[in-house]
Amino acid sequence: MHTVAALRLLLTTLLVLGCGKSQGTREPRPPVAVDTPRSPERPVHLSCAPSRLHPGDTLTLSMLTPHGDYLAVIRPDSAWYFLVYPIFGRDTTLRSPMVPADTFRSMGTLRVAVSGAMATPAPLGGDRNEVLFTKPGRYTFELGVDFETDAPDSVYRCPVDYGPGT
């Protein structure tokens, strides 16, 4: 218990002192990655079920509401894809979010059919949606706000494994 208190004190001191940087040379803050908490006394911001997916399955994403207007996934090949994002005047003829961002913010559950899931490649300059689940391995879903900025707010993650024999 003393170790936890000492670490908190050290982190607080580093934050107050700015880690040795002067105020004028501060860099943009990096995104805060938050693993999905699993204890009953802490709310789960994002959870994925089942944790192992096969072709034909349905992935259920459960989220606290309201939440961010972005839902992204990092595929096993490290490629980023967006499932939900604000349109901001983009052409949606061949690429569009799975759900409008305004609607998504208040959704507590999103079900994704693995076999038909389509997503927009990142950066959002891709010209069309692509099939999402194409490679076996780990897919990490990320929920948050302002993914298209240098300093997005908190990012909540949940991983799933996909493949015929996972």
HELIX and SHEET records of a PDB file:
HELIX    1   1 HIS A    2  LEU A   17  1                                  16    
HELIX    2   2 GLY A   18  GLY A   20  5                                   3    
HELIX    3   3 GLN A   23  THR A   25  5                                   3    
HELIX    4   4 ALA A  101  PHE A  104  1                                   4    
HELIX    5   5 VAL A  114  GLY A  116  5                                   3    
SHEET    1   A 3 ALA A  33  ASP A  35  0                                        
SHEET    2   A 3 VAL A 155  TYR A 162  1                                        
SHEET    3   A 3 ARG A  52  LEU A  53  1                                        
SHEET    1   B 7 ALA A  33  ASP A  35  0                                        
SHEET    2   B 7 VAL A 155  TYR A 162  1                                        
SHEET    3   B 7 GLY A 137  GLY A 144 -1                                        
SHEET    4   B 7 TYR A  70  ILE A  74 -1                                        
SHEET    5   B 7 TRP A  80  VAL A  84 -1                                        
SHEET    6   B 7 MET A 118  PRO A 121 -1                                        
SHEET    7   B 7 GLU A 130  VAL A 131 -1                                        
SHEET    1   C 3 LEU A  46  ALA A  49  0                                        
SHEET    2   C 3 THR A  58  MET A  63 -1                                        
SHEET    3   C 3 THR A 109  ALA A 113 -1                                        
END                                                                             
